Amino acid sequence: MMVDHSRVKTYGVSPNHMAHMVIPERQRTPMPSRSMDYNQPISSGASISGFTRTSSVSSSNSSIPQRSLSMSSRHSDSTAIVHMGAVTHTFDTTVFSKSRREYCVLTHYELLRFKTSQKANQFFDFTLMKKRPNVKVSKSHHMLSKEGIIGVHYVPQSNTTFRIEHVDPLSKVISSICIFTSLQQDAIGWVNALRRLAQDNLSHISPITSAERSMAIERMLKQRDTTDPVDEILVKQIVLKHQRQKPTSDNPHASKEIIVPVTFAIGKSSFYILPHGFADDEYKKVVFRDRHGLLTIQHISYSGRDDSFELTVRNVAKDSQKLLFVSSHCEDIIRQLRVSISNLVPFYPIPPYTLDIVDALTRVEPTIDISKLGDRGFDALLEGYCAAMNLDKRRFSFTISSIPDMPGARHINVNPPNEINESPAVYSKYELLAVFRALRHNVTFRDIDFSNVNLHPLEQWPARTEDGWTNSLEGGAAIDNVLSSELWSLFMHNKKLRKIDFTNCGIGKCGGSKSAIHVIGKTMESRQIGLNAIHIGKNQITDVDIDALLAGVKANRKALKELSVAYCGLSRNQLERIVECILSAMPAHLRHLDLSHNYTYFSEELLSSLLRRCAHLSTLKMRKCNVMTDFNTLSQLHIQSLDVGRIGLSDHQVSTLCNWIQSPSFDKVRRLGVDNCGFKSRQVSAIIQAIGRSNNREVELVAGANPYMSEPSSLGLLWTALAVPSGPSALSLANTEWEDAVLHELFTSLTHNRTIKTLDLSGISTTKAISNETVHALAGMFEQNRVIEDLDLGGGENARGLGPALAGAFIGLATNTRLRCLRLGNLQMGPAGVIELQKCLVNNRTIQELHIDQNNLNIEAFMAIQKLVSESGSIIFLPRPNLDLRREQRRLDALAQALIESQSESQFLLVYSTGADARKAKSQFEVQTTARQATERDRAQIGKVVEDIMRAVAINKQRWNAQQATINPASPIQLSPGGLSPIQIPSLRERDRGESSSKITSFAGSRASQYSNMTGSDFYDSPNALAPITPLTPKPLTQSPHDWRYKKVLDRDDMEPLALGQAYLDAVDAYTSIIDTNYKI
């Protein structure tokens, strides 16, 4: 029976309704047209790589009625027609026939083709829209099955042409069919019907083979990027669209569309674009990198019009790149990408990318349990940015600690980088950017410390729109350098941030509104941040920076608590403006003020007025500021740290200082700095005696770099003060010049001292070479003193200093059972001194911290240190000797090159000489060969020896942790600064840095270590630790009405320390500093 097509057209769905057919689960939103900037339509031949077949496209001008019904009305009828109509297609074409015009019928299982609608009517009842009973359709009519559909997408610059990517279920050959329709609504009807069919059978659409999935998982395992369980990792077979420029004489901007079948996989921190089967030439031309970090995604675009979606990804040192994919699983892929990124930034309310997608995909939530993020996710986030920027995570060194009296608050200190495989001693701009992005997207830190980390590479990095990494999303895009832009975003989006420390970071060099210091002031002036502690010393500060900073302090919603502008070269006017600004902005809140090493003088009245109104001031540093003349003004304050070094004080002022020391206001002081003040021995002895008569003995006195030798008659007073059983518990006489006989008396006095636990004699020198008697006195101090726990003798580069003769005093360390920390860095002792140290400490079991860098060490010295660490078993903290390692590597390289040149000369003489000269040249050549081989052997092994040292230190540390857990299992091991022993007070420098709070130090972030499960502490070093983790009870957090991304966060101070990857101990610098500061012998 013939069918009246006009009736068929009105019997089903109207063309207007068919044009708006979409999947019912997806809400439509008005989206802009997805036009591609191609100046020429797709050519007649579209190349498909790999196991693909070449197809061609042809146009049709006639229109044959299209018909489609809802899929839901035919779920129960497998013979129903989904869609049908006359189209022009490229299936089964020949060389002479590029396209065919046929009548196609889409059923619930397959797409069929017939020459005419009459032929199709013989097999299908167009009235009932179903297959006629007892009629079998031959295989010649088959085009594709629903299981083979990979995706449906429109051809660029055409609304009437679309392409079906499919794979043959048997041969696994990927093919492409291009279909032309006459009208746009006809194309929409076909695309919607095909997509609906694929969506309703998504679990059976283009399934990945087990072999392909295994290859993808194996690739992810190489990056340690798999998630648990592995069976749930998303691995899909999709196609990648690429427009390749193919200019012609008529159109120089012509392009050709390349379709590349790929395997798409999503890991924990990266997504992968892997070849389908094998990497053919087309894949290699299109895919420049098969792994992209999830955090490289800059923009996700999906209109819902077809199965294509676009990812804009950031590239290192290149402009951003757009990747266009086609897959029936596009919505699942987009959803999983967003969930995986959300798992990396669970605390950040704004996704680190922009979106242009349908409403149904806009809402995602993290799938991880944020209550188990002991490190608040910072380590995983930094690892994600390392994957995004192709960085070595072992290079990063940072310390995360709790903040006293602030439950749940965290402090992070970014340390200088680890030198891995002879890498640079400073961070690159991308490494710095990774740290700043990880901090920006983890809004849990209240204190951020970058002190002594060079940030200038970021400040001189210009921001460009084309560079996705320099393009800030949150308000900093208008700032034309990356550091200032990142600071703006960091401050504006971390409302918990209270303190920043950028001391000696090399910032401010660009000046003006581009300066990072200027941005700090501008963000404070916005009244949207809570920053109230600013440390920007040892940087360049201009008048413009001062104006912005002071305006920010006045307008900030938080009163200023800490300010440090030391060593910034500020003028008198600038200093007075700073003090006046503090006086006008609630000075009672000020707790820390450092104006050291700027202009020598400014108004004394301003300082007196400030001290009278700063009732809570605890730290005052006025080095080289000759306005601190009356110490009586300190009586009403609660000073804990006072530094008046490099100020010439008279005898009257010293007397006033001693009176203040004996007053009750001195009871809380922990550090007093009077170094380089021109003091004689009698003045320092008076201060020591005043401390002995006070109620505060736990104070650190810094009295180095004073001219003690200028008044020899008063030296006896100093020896007497040091010998009495009272005085400070920590003393620094660093950078002081002595005569040999006087130095002998100093060591003798310290031998009998019973109060000093921390002693700093670094950088001392002598007017002439040290005598054997002085060396014996030092050895006697090593042997007989039973109080000193932390001793610093480093820093003496003077040939007449301690370095050359120190080795003779090491014999006294053999019987010392009190010393816990020995600092011998920068002494230039040479290999002989270190080897002697190893011999004397071989039986020592109390020294836990040792510093030996910058002593001109060679491979023999490094091997001696390795033997010492392994055999003693007590050394749990030893900074990696990077400077000596680099120096020795350069020396060996130069020596090997010189020996090669000498060999060439000897070989020339050997060839052109005879007799005795030839024998002499041969002998010389053999000696040079042996020396070169030994040098090359040492050069190849020296790095491994240093790695063995650090690995032995890590083993000792793990063993010590287990012992401490056995001794005191009820109390978790606390963390302290510097890796000191349980009975040891912090050193001079360490005590100045802050309180002894819970800390975990990361020296590397490599994964998987054989030592990671050796700890027995409740605080663990890696996720593989055997010890049970302290259970944490999450507390609800008041949220913004628009913040739906998380419902709870931790607000506890007893969190487990930072997980440094499943094991950072394989890295060269992999060790931590976990001790119990409350444990006493």
Disulfide bonds with the S-S distance in Angstrom:
none
